[in-house]
């Protein structure tokens, strides 16, 4: 069950091609006759964002199992780079509009309404471990964010 990440915009946005040989942040426009994401967002242009893992799962903050089978509660550099790509993409999108929307859900569950709603800045997608929940709609803007959003850096980024 993969995390699906959708970006909704008032304007057409550029896409970022997926590189099969070196997976990283990528974006493609979602164009099909019935798009259930449109039930939850207020903007007409919808894009699917993917991470270094292909889907949106590697955007999430979690950790990984190392070669010895031990769990390490830190992010891989590729995960951080994918979140940075998303942050840069959102910041660029905001140059032409006041806000964009990010809808996250379990892949295949796009028709289910969001259970969580919040506001965030683009930079919060790098630092805020409470983002990337299933069934969440985030209004992204440089203004009017929730108090205390992403004030604390993640442990992995503090480690360098």
C-alpha positions as CSV (number, residue, x, y, z in Angstrom):
1,X,0.0,0.0,0.0
2,X,1.9,3.0,-1.3
3,X,1.5,6.6,-0.4
4,X,0.1,8.7,-3.2
5,X,1.0,12.4,-3.3
6,X,-1.0,14.8,-5.4
7,X,-0.4,18.5,-6.0
8,X,-3.3,20.7,-7.1
9,X,-2.7,24.1,-8.8
10,X,-4.6,27.0,-10.3
11,X,-2.1,27.0,-13.2
12,X,-0.4,24.4,-15.3
13,X,3.0,23.4,-13.8
14,X,6.0,21.9,-15.4
15,X,6.6,18.2,-15.0
16,X,9.7,16.5,-13.8
17,X,10.6,13.3,-15.7
18,X,11.2,10.1,-13.8
19,X,14.7,8.7,-14.4
20,X,14.5,4.8,-14.2
21,X,18.3,4.5,-13.7
22,X,18.6,7.1,-10.9
23,X,15.2,7.4,-9.2
24,X,14.5,10.7,-7.6
25,X,11.8,13.3,-7.2
26,X,9.5,13.4,-10.2
27,X,6.1,14.9,-11.2
28,X,3.6,14.0,-13.8
29,X,0.2,15.5,-14.7
30,X,-2.8,13.4,-13.8
31,X,-5.1,13.5,-16.8
32,X,-7.9,11.0,-17.2
33,X,-11.7,11.5,-17.6
34,X,-12.7,10.9,-14.0
35,X,-10.1,12.1,-11.5
36,X,-11.3,11.4,-7.9
37,X,-8.7,13.8,-6.4
38,X,-10.7,16.6,-7.9
39,X,-13.4,15.8,-5.3
40,X,-11.1,17.0,-2.5
41,X,-9.1,19.9,-4.0
42,X,-10.2,23.3,-5.2
43,X,-7.8,23.7,-8.0
44,X,-8.2,22.3,-11.6
45,X,-4.7,21.1,-12.4
46,X,-3.6,17.9,-10.6
47,X,-0.1,16.3,-10.6
48,X,1.2,13.2,-9.1
49,X,4.5,13.5,-7.2
50,X,6.9,10.6,-6.7
51,X,10.0,10.1,-4.7
52,X,13.3,8.2,-5.1
53,X,11.3,5.0,-4.3
54,X,9.0,5.5,-7.3
55,X,5.8,6.2,-5.3
56,X,5.4,8.7,-2.5
57,X,6.5,6.3,0.3
58,X,10.1,7.6,0.4
59,X,8.8,11.1,1.2
60,X,7.8,9.8,4.6
61,X,10.0,10.2,7.6
62,X,10.7,6.8,9.0
63,X,14.1,5.1,8.9
64,X,15.4,1.9,7.3
65,X,17.0,-1.5,8.0
66,X,20.7,-1.5,7.4
67,X,22.7,-4.3,5.9
68,X,23.0,-6.0,9.3
69,X,19.2,-6.1,9.7
70,X,19.2,-3.4,12.4
71,X,16.6,-0.6,12.2
72,X,18.1,2.9,12.0
73,X,15.7,5.8,12.7
74,X,17.0,8.2,10.2
75,X,16.3,9.1,6.6
76,X,18.4,8.0,3.7
77,X,20.0,10.8,1.7
78,X,17.8,9.9,-1.3
79,X,14.7,10.5,0.9
80,X,16.0,13.9,2.0
81,X,16.8,14.8,-1.6
82,X,13.2,13.7,-2.7
83,X,11.7,15.9,0.0
84,X,13.9,18.8,-1.1
85,X,12.8,18.3,-4.7
86,X,9.2,18.5,-3.6
87,X,9.9,21.6,-1.5
88,X,11.6,23.3,-4.5
89,X,8.7,22.3,-6.8
90,X,6.1,23.7,-4.3
91,X,8.1,27.0,-3.9
92,X,8.3,27.4,-7.7
93,X,4.6,26.8,-8.0
94,X,3.9,29.5,-5.4
95,X,5.7,32.1,-7.6
96,X,2.5,32.3,-9.7
97,X,-0.2,31.8,-7.2
98,X,-0.9,32.3,-3.5
99,X,-1.4,28.7,-2.6
100,X,-1.3,25.1,-3.9
101,X,-2.8,22.0,-2.3
102,X,-1.2,18.7,-1.5
103,X,-3.4,15.7,-1.1
104,X,-1.9,12.4,0.3
105,X,-3.7,9.1,0.4
106,X,-3.1,5.4,0.0
107,X,-2.7,4.6,-3.6
108,X,-6.1,3.4,-4.9
109,X,-8.0,5.3,-2.2
110,X,-8.2,8.7,-4.0
111,X,-12.0,8.8,-3.8
112,X,-12.0,8.8,0.0
113,X,-12.2,12.3,1.6
114,X,-9.4,13.7,3.6
115,X,-9.5,13.0,7.4
116,X,-6.8,15.6,8.2
117,X,-6.6,19.2,7.0
118,X,-3.8,21.7,7.7
119,X,-1.7,24.5,6.3
120,X,2.1,24.4,5.8
121,X,4.9,26.2,4.0
122,X,7.0,24.5,1.3
123,X,10.0,24.1,3.7
124,X,7.8,22.2,6.2
125,X,7.9,19.2,3.8
126,X,11.6,18.9,4.6
127,X,11.4,19.3,8.4
128,X,7.9,18.4,9.7
129,X,7.5,14.7,10.5
130,X,3.7,15.1,10.9
131,X,3.3,15.6,7.1
132,X,2.7,12.8,4.6
133,X,-0.1,11.2,6.5
134,X,-2.7,9.2,4.6
135,X,-5.9,11.0,3.8
136,X,-4.5,14.5,4.4
137,X,-5.1,17.8,2.5
138,X,-2.4,20.4,3.1
139,X,-2.9,24.0,1.8
140,X,0.6,25.1,1.0
141,X,1.4,28.8,1.2
142,X,4.2,31.1,2.4
143,X,1.6,32.8,4.6
144,X,-0.8,31.9,7.3
145,X,0.9,28.6,8.4
146,X,0.0,26.9,11.6
147,X,1.9,28.1,14.7
148,X,4.9,25.9,15.5
149,X,4.9,24.1,12.1
150,X,8.4,22.7,11.5
151,X,10.1,24.7,14.2
152,X,12.3,21.7,15.1
153,X,14.6,20.0,12.7
154,X,14.5,16.3,12.4
155,X,17.1,14.2,14.2
156,X,18.6,13.0,11.0
157,X,19.2,16.5,9.8
158,X,20.7,17.5,13.1
159,X,23.2,14.6,12.7
160,X,24.4,16.2,9.5
